[in-house]
Amino acid sequence: MIRLTLVASLLALAAPGLPDTVTRAPEPTATSQIWLDPGLPGTPEAAALERAGYVREEWFQTGTANVYGYDTSGKPAIERADVPYTTRLIVIRPRDPHRFSGSIQLNPFHPVMSNSNWSTIADYAMERGDAFVGVMIGADDNTRRAPAGPVPMMATKVLSWFNAERYAPINWPADEDGIRWDVFADTARLIRSADGPLKGLKVTRAYAQGWSFTGSFLRTFINSGFHAMARLPNGKPLIDGYLIGISSFSFRSGYVPINSRAANLAETDPRRSNVPIDVPVIELQSENEAISNREPQTPDKDGAPGAHRLYELPGVTHGSSRRRGTVSDRQIAERLGEPQPARPDTCPLPQTDIDMAAFASAALENLDRWSRNGIAAPRAERLQHTEGVQRRDANGNTLGGIRPAQIAVPLARYGPAPDGSGCDPVRPGIGSAFIPMRRVPLPAERLAQLYPGGQTEYLRRFDAAADALVSHRWLRAPDAAAQKAEARMFARESFR
């Protein structure tokens, strides 16, 4: 058994201070690019930043952090103190300080290649004037064990592979990610300080949002007491609210090991259950996580401590956001000296057109209202399933949850492709079988039954459903308008 240097409960420990230093990385050039640069010239991401009047910067954050383990009572305690580190930040903010909303969206980078979730929330953040800060928090067991290939999977190795000179300052323990909790708290403290990368901007709120592994990271950050320890000088929390995306505490991967040698908590361990805290928490899950949930789930609650919502979204699966970046493919191809690879999809049926990012934007807006004004987020029904098998309506779509207009007023069934199509062979997922979400058009006979008035009736009902989602705060108006435009494209194809 590992001997802990301290066996005091984490909550009795002194809160960490600011990082030792934070320095601006060199301005990128053609030969010294930022890895996964959202401002990479010639990309749609860069054009969107320019249109919105946004700038992006890379910074190196240096400090010391503790490695944590569990003491004999199962509580976190320091195992090794003052481990030096240097990580990197990506800061995306309005060029004009007067456009800044006061809110920061703080995102831990994923262990796979240090990917961020900027593309998921970019439209929301830039429309409102929010800043985005992403921070590298290390690797995980999967990326450490990944077979060698042309591109390193580990977030901590891909940087030096991409540009060893630019990323020479990066310093992360070769075999240890247990410092990630302090590193993340250091970043939260840094971006709210007067002398950090957002110097000159008046920060009033900082929200943390994570997806898949990084959503599970946020749950562990909360449950292990790091949120409670991360305080402003006046005692208020550093982080004002959390959006935990596509991660469930009862999923095998819904919790993150406290260090790189510790076994993860068993799926039935009570420490996985969401701990009530003094800021709101919203969980947003796809069908893939929802049908694997073990009960009882955390109850919805309006007030603190324990303000909480659980949202489950039919018609999407793990990673269903349609707003995917193009930067990684381009940079990898250039680094390897190869043409940019295409991503062919041989299945004749398209992927779902229901975009989780649109519902995530609405969830973030609800989180902001909840934190700033005390306006509790709306409540939603749970998805309906029996022992992991969805209950479906007459059109084959899963019942319950937040009802997207594409399912409330359907032209298609959302789920696996029909048998014999050759699409999406079943493969292991994270805690359950992966559920592919194909858009399978309904037969013309069924459309005639559903919409006797044809295309005109369908569009009238779809628009009304989208408007209802806006009025109930499940969608924002810009996303509803985009969905209405897409519905017209599908209607022309369906009502010929």
N, C-alpha and C positions, 0 to 999 in steps of 0.2 A: 504494500500500500504506500502511495506517495505520502511523505511526511509534509504536512502543511506548516509553513513558517508562522502563520497566524491562524488561529482557530476562532477568532472573533467573528460574529455575524457581520456580513457586508454592511448592513445598515448602521453599524456602530463605527465604521471606518470614516476617516475624514474624506470629504469630497475632493476629487482631483482639481488641480488648478488649470490655468491656461497652458497651452503648449509652450515649449521654450522659445521657438521661433516659427515664423511663417514667412516665406519668401516667394516672390513672384517668379514663376518659371520664365525662361526666355520667350520672347515673341516667336511664334512658329514661323518656319520658312519652308520652302519646298523640300529641303533636306533635313529639316528638324521639325516634323509635324507633331502635333498633340495626338496621342493615341485616342481613337474614337472621338475625334474632334467634331463637335456639333457645328463648328464654323468652318469646316473644311471647304475651301473654295471650289465652286462648281457643283456643289451638292444641293439638293432641295432643302436640307436642314439649314445650310448657310443662308440661302435665299430667304427662308422664313425668318431667321434672326434679323436680317437686314431690313425686311419689310416692317418688322415690329419695333425696330429701333433698339435692338438688344445687342449686347457684347458678351463674349465668353473669355474667360481667363483660366489659366492653369497655375496652381500654387503648390508649394511643398510645405507640409506641416511637420515639424520636428518636435519631439518631446520624449517623455518616459511614461511607461504604462505598466500596470500590474498584470500578471497572469493569475487567473482565478481557478480554484478547484472547489470541491465540496468538502465541508468539515464532517465530523462524525454524526452530526445531526441532520445532514443533508442540505445545509445552508452554504451559500457561496462564501469563500474566504480566500485571502491572498495566499497564493502558493509561491510566487516569485515576484519580488518588487523591483520597480524602477528599471524595466527593460527599455533600452533606447529604441526609438523607431523614427522613420521618416516616411510619411505617406503622401499621397497627392490628392488635391482637390480640383474639381472643375466648378467654376463659379459662372453662372449665367444670370445677367441682371440687365435692367433697363439702362441704356446709355445716359438718358436724362434722369438725374436723381429725383426730379419732381414727379416722374411717372411711377416711382416705386410705391407699391401698395402698403408696405410695412411688413409683409409676410414673406417668409422664407420656406421653401419646400426642400427639406433635408433628406437626401437619399443615400443609403449605403450602397456601394457598388457591388454587383454580383460577383461571386468567386469565379464564374466562367468568364474569362477574358476581361474582367473588370467592366462589364457592361452596366450602363445606367438605365434608368427609366425616364430619361428626359423626353423621348419621343412620345411616351404615353400621356404626359401632362403638359407638353409644350404649348398647345393651343390655349389651354386653360390659363397657364401661368402668364403667357405673353399678353393675352387679352386683358387680364386683371392688373398686370404690372408687378407680379410676384417675382422674387429671385429664386434661383435654384442653386443648391450646393450639393455636389456629390462627393463622397469620400471613399477611398479604397479601404476595406476592412479585412483584407486577407483572402485566404483560399478556403477550401473545405476538403473533406476526406475524398469526395468524388474526383475533384480536380487534381488532388495529390496522387491519386491512384490511376489517373487516366493514362492509357498507353501513349508512348512517345509518338509524336506526329510532326508534320511540317510546321505546325503552329502550337505553341504551348497553350494549354487550357487554363492554367492557373493564373489568377489575376496578378499574383506577385512575380510571376516569371515572364508574362507576355510583354511587359514594359521593356525589360532589358533586351528581349528578342527583337522588339520593334525598333528600338533606338537606344543602344547601350550608353551613348554619350549623353543624350538628353536626360535619361532616367538614372544616371549614375548616383544622384543623391538618395534614391529610394533605399530605405533600410528597413527590412521586415525580417523577423526571425525565420530562419529557413524551414523549421519544422514546427512552428508554434503560432496558432492564431488566437490564443487566449487573451491577448492584449486588446482584441478588437472592441471590447466593451468600453474601456477607458478611452481608446482612440476616438470612438464615436462621440462620447461625452465631451472629450476635448474639443472636437470640431463644433459641437453645438454651443459650447461656451465661447469658442473663438469667433464664430460668425455673429454673435450677439455683443461682442466687445467693441469698444470704441476704436481700437487700432487693428482690427482684423481685415480680411479681404473686402468687407462691406463697409469700410470706414467712410463716414460721411452720410450713410443712409440710416434713417431712423427705423430700427427693427422693433416691431411691436408684437409679432407672433412668429414662432418657428414650429412648423409641422413636420413630422417624420412620416414618410410613406415608403413602403417596401413591397416587393412582389416575389412570390415563391420563396426561395431561400432567404431573401432579405426581409420578406414579411415575417418569416419564422424567426429571423434574427431580432426583429423588433419585439415579438412576443417574449423571447427569452430575455431581452434587455429589460422589459417591464417586469416579468415574473421573478427574475433573479435580484431585483432591487436596485438596478442601476438607474432606472428612471427616478426612483425615490431619492437617490443620492445626487442626481444631477440638478442642482439648484442654482438660482440666481442669488446674488448677495442678499436680497430681501427675503429669501426663503421660497420664492415662487419657483415653479418648475421651469427648467430650461426649454423643454419641449411642451407645446401647448395642446397637442392632439396627435393621434396616430391613425393612419390608414394602413391596415394590414391586408394585403391583397393575395389572393389565391393560396392561402395557407390556413390550415385548420389545426388546432391543438391536438386533435385525435389522429391526424395524419402521421404516418411514421416520420416524415420529414418536416413536420410542423413545429419542431423544436430544434434548436441548434446546440450541439455539445458545448460545454463551457470552456473547454480547451481542446487541443488537438490530440490528447491522449485519453481523455475521459470518454467512457461509453455514453451514448445519448440516453436520456431518460426513457424508460419503458413507456409505451403508448398509454398505459393505464396509470402512470405515475400522477398523483394529484398535483404535483408541482407544475404540470403542463397547463392546468386549467387557468383561464385568464384571471389575473389578480386585479381586483378593483383598485383604480388609482384616481388621482385628483384632476385628471383631464379626460376629455372624451376619446373613445376608441371606436372606430368603425372597421368591421371586417367585411370584405367583399370577396365572395367565393363563386367559382364556376360550378357547373354540374360535377366536374371531376372531383372536387373536394367535397361538395355538399353530400353526395350519396355515400361518402365514406365516413361522415361525421359520427362519432360515438356520442351518445347522449349521457348525461344532460349537457346541453350547450349553455354557454353563458347567457343569462337572461337579459333581455333588453331593459335598460334603466335610463331614466331621463336625467337624474341629478348625480352630482359627485358626493362621495367617491363611487366609482363604478359606472359612470355614464357610458353606455355601450349600445351598439347596434350590430346585428348580424344580417347581412344582405346576401342572398343567393340568387344567381342569375342563370336562367335556362337559356339554352341555345349557344352557349359558349363553353369552352373547356380550358384546361390549364394553358395559359399563354395565348389566349385568343385575341389579344389586341391586334388590330389591323394596321396600326401606325408603327411600322417597323423601320428602323433606320437603314440607310444604305452605306454608311461610312465604313463599317467593319469589313464588308466584302471588298470595297475598293482599296482600303489600306492593306489588307492581307494580300490581295492580288498584286499590288504594286511592290510590296515587300518581297514576294516570291518571284517577281518578274514574270507573272503569268497573266493571261487575260482574266478580267473579272468574271467569276463563275456565275452561270445562270442557275436559277433554282427551279428546275422544271417540276411540274406537278402532272403526273401522267393520268391522274384520276379525271374522268370527264365531268365530275360534279365539283363545283367550286367550294371553297371553304366558307364557313358561316359569314354572313354579312353583318351580323350583330357585333358591334364593336364594344368590347368591355371598356376601352379607354373613355368612351362617352359617358358611361355610368360612373367610372372612376372620377371624372371631372366633376360630376354632380355631387358625388360623395365628398370630395374635397371642399366644394362650396358649402355643403351642409356642415362639415366639420368646422369650417371657419365661422359660420354663423353661430354654431353651438358654443365655440370658444369665446368669440368676441361679445356676442349679444345674449347668450343663454337660450337661444332658440333651438330646442332639441330637434335632432334629425328625424325625418319620418320613419315609421315602422313598416316592416314588410313581412309578408307571410314566408314561411319556410318552403323549400321545394318538397314535393311529395314523392316519397319512395318507400319501398318495403324491403328491408334487408339488402340495401344497395341496388335495388332495381327500381328504375323510375316508373312512376305512374303517369300515363300519357293520356292526352285528350284524343278526340276522334280523328284529329289530323296527325297524330303521332308525336306531338310535342309535349314535353314534360310539364306537368301541372305545378302550380305554386310559384313562389319566389316573386321577384320583380318581373312584371310582364312586359317585355319589349313590344313595341308596336308590331314588329315583324312576326311575333307569335300571337299577339292578341288579334291581329287582323292578318292572317297568314296567306302567303302564296306558296309556302314550302314547309317541309318537315325538316327539323334540325336534329341531326344525330348521325350515327354510322351510315355509310353507304349500304345499299342493298347487297345481300349475299350474291356472290358471283360477279360483282363489279370489278374485282381485283384491286379495290382501293383500300389503303390503310390497314394492313394486316395488324392483328392485335399484338401489342407489345407491352412489356411491363411498364408501369408508371411509377409514381412516387406514392406508394401506399395503396394503390388500386390499379386495375387495368386502365390504360389510357383510353379516353372516350373521344374518338374523332368526331368533329362537328362539321358535317357536310350539309350544304343547302340542297335538299332533294325536292325539286318542284312537285307540287301537287298536280294530280291529273286534271285535265280540262273539265271532266265531268264533275269533279269535286269543286272546282272553282265556280262552275255554273250554279251549283247548289248554294255555295257560300255567298255569292254575289250575283243575284238575279239581274241587277242593273249593270253588270259588266264592269268595265274599267272605271267608269265614273263613280259607281257605288264604292268600289274598292278604295279609290283614292280619297273619297270623302270620309270613309270610315278610318282609313289609315291616318289621315291628317288629324282627325278628332282624337285618335288614340295617342298620337305623338304630342298633341297639345295637352292632353290630360297628364301625360308623364311630366311635362314642364310644370303644369300647375301644381302637381303633387311633389315637385322637387326631385324627381328621379332623373330628369334630363335637363340640360341647359338649352336655352333657345337656339344658340348657333348649331348645336349638335342635332336638335330636332329638325332644323331647316335642312341640314345635310342629309338626314335620313329621308325626309320628304322628297328631296330631289332624286335620291337613289331609288325610292319607291316608284317614281314615275318611269325610270329606266326599266325596272323589272316588270312594271305593268304593261309596257309596250311589248315586251317579250311574251308575257303570259296571256294577254287578251288579243290574240291575232285573229 
